[in-house]
Amino acid sequence: MVCAGLVFFMVPGLAFFYGGMLRKQSMTSIMCQCIAAIVIMTLIWVICGFSLTFSGDGAFIGNLDYFFFEGLLDGSLPSEQNSLTFAVFQMMFAVITGAIIIGACAERVRFVSITVILILWGLLVYVPVAHWIWGGGFLASNFVVLDYAGGIVVHILAGMTGLALALFVGRRKDSVRKSRAHNIPFVFIGALMLWFGWFGFNGGSGLTADGIAIRAIFMSQLSAVAATASWSVCQYILTGRVGVLGMVSGSIAGLGSVTPMAGYISAPSAFVVGIIGGVLCYFAVSYMRSKSNIDDALDVFGVHGVAGFWGSISTGLFVEGRFCNGINGLFFGGTDLLVGQIVSSLVVAVYCFVVTYAIVFLVSKFMKIRIPEDEETIGQDIVEHGEPSYMI
């Protein structure tokens, strides 16, 4: 229950983090979209999402045995899949994943359109993939695959969704795209709220307060600081300076990288995973911003997507059987896990990108998705919501 609250706490952190990096005309818009993600993903999860993910033995989707949380046993052990505690904890993962994806298309997608996209995405992308990995679906049944706290289900999913959204809706106006972050303190506060919440995100995923939980928390911290250090070194070597935006982005990269294996690795492994994750995400973000034509506004693919891929692959390298019921990564004598991680990551990435793009294409046939250029300049806070975040 505590960890569920910590994961939920990440959503306002994300709003501060995202909003601070944008123009001041976009702060209200980001907050509204984060609240919409809470509402939509919670309702989907309660009505049918949890049931379709964790009930039944279908290869591609579950059944409706737990429709509207029917039949969940309050008195069962929290680690059991038919407990209300487990269902609520997993609900927060759906909520934060839905909130992460909005960063890719920030400042140019209509509020009503993104809500419709989120509804379809939650049902057609998040729920099936969560079933494949966590609910006994075909990937979990046919391969050795580990996703301790969501490297595949959360970060690869968010990254590929962000990439599809950014490709479909196109780039913002140059004047908007090149605007500086309007509130660095908000970015800092939001990032540290995310970092704090991540202790529940990873620490709670063992489903018990035991040695695995504290291992996951410690490895998360170690990977985060290692990635922050490596990102900062890259930034200093290439630009001659280190900034808050870079340092906090590095911390998110490290946390995302270690997420799929946090309870199953040693300290040296977590350090290496974080160091490499920080470097990979730094260069991914640099490439996306300077050399690609894709306007991933808040680096959803560059940070979450790349960290998710690296984390999933490195799970197949660094996991040790002494921490994980005899399952070993490549560096400790096992090969099946690495194969499973690669196959699962690729299958999920392709499915997520194709279905997300199809969803946005379908929605575009019924409603306008992009806001007009003049409204983009003014900002959605005023045009769509009538509530500017600042009165000066």
Phi, psi and omega in degrees: 000319178298315182293327175299318177296322179295319178294319177299322180299339178292334184293309174298328175299318179296322179297316176296315182298309180292310185299321180296331181280347181262184175290161180294340179284359186241003185293312179299319181301316180295319179297317179298318181291326176294318177296320178299320178297320177300312183296308186295310184291328176295312182296317177301315184296317182289315185292310184211343187298311179299316181297314181293337179274313193245007176244154179078174181236028179295146180291324186250334180203156179276205179235192185253032179299328181253030179309128182055036180062020179297133175087359177290133188264107181300331184271358181282169180295141182302333182279352180279143185290347178257023177262147177295325178301312179298317182297319180291318177300314179293331177301322181292331175293319177299319181296310184291326178294318177298325179287324182300319190293337184293340182294334184291327185245026182300149173075008181212002179246133180300145182300313181298321181295316182293330177292319178295317178299318180298320180299309181294321180296317179300318182283321189260344182242299186298310185297311179299316182295318177300323177293318181299322186266312188257338188257013178087019179289191192293331178289315179293330183280330187254349181225159170275108183224135178239133175218079191309311183222016171114029175298321177272307187294327181259302193279315175296319179300312180295318182296314181289326174297314178300319179297316179296317179298312182296321179295318184290313187279345177082183186275153170287166172303147182303321182294327178282316184296326184269004179294148180278158174303133188273344184209089181298320176302322176297318179300315180297311180299315181297318181295319180289330172295319176297315180300314178298314180297332181297335176295329173281322180303306181272318183297325182280347188287349171280349174069008174215153177273086184218197181296328178294322181297312181290329175298314181297320179294314180296315180295327176295315179297316183295315179296321180298313182289326178296317179292322176300318179295313183292322176298316182297320178296315178301315181296320181292317181297319187269336182237345180082010180208161175233133183237168179297317181302318180292316183295317181287328175295322176298320180296319178295321178299317180293320179293318178295324182294321185273348186307314185287355184223011193306326182269000191239011186230170179265170181298313178302322179295316179299322179297313180295317179302317180293315180303309181292321178300319178297318180293312181300315182291324178300311182288330176295314179295318180299317180293314181299322184279327188254334188238343180264163176264012182265124181263078174277090196308317186238030169059040180294315177286315184299326180258296185294314182295310182293318177297322179296315178296312179298317180297319180294316179294317182290339171301319178289351179258317195255347182297138181246135182300332181292341177255351192220052172051039175084000179276122182245144171281178185302319183289352180237023170100001181252149177239333185299322182295316180299317178299314180298320180294317181295311181299313182298317180298316182291317180299313181295318181299313181294313180301313183298313182297311184296313183290321178298314179299319179296321178298312181295320178299315179297314180298324181296340179281346183245339179207158178286136180260312181281143170278151179298159183299321182293323177289327177298321179293316180294319179108144184289337180306315182275310188294313186266325189249341180063025183222081176296141182286340184230138182259008179237000000 
